[in-house]
Amino acid sequence: MTGADTPGTSGSPGSGRPDRNGGDGDGFGTHLSELAALVVAYAKQETIAPLKNLGRYVAWGVAGAVLFAVGGAMLTLTAVRVVQAETAPHLTGNLTWVPYLGGVVVAVSGLAWAVLRIVKGDDALRTRRG
């Protein structure tokens, strides 16, 4: 039995056998650099892509919240102006605060609705649907 035939020793370059390091002539440093590159690629794949998707959700959420807030303010202002226009001769003098109370009622009811939806979540919809 020659040195090339014994297990765990380096084979001859043309024998097709792996050398002592387990590779095809590659050293430990090459395997280590490949491992590092693989870990970096995996980390990028598992962190950067989900963070980009999370950024999209956050952007849409912020845009929706801003539009919801502007809509709520417009609805409150509309309630105040409707009460002022419909009760123009009656709510004058010391009663000019009443339309603003109507606006506060509209705003508080919208806030209460939003808080209840946040607290209950989708459970209320699931039980209602069956």
Secondary structure, DSSP 8 states (H G I E B T S, - for coil): --TTTSTTS---TTS----TTSSSS--HHHHHHHHHHHHHHHHHHHHHHHHHHHHHHHHHHHHHHHHHHHHHHHHHHHHHHHHHHHTTTTS-GGGTTHHHHHHHHHHHHHHHHHHHHHHHTTHHHHHHH-
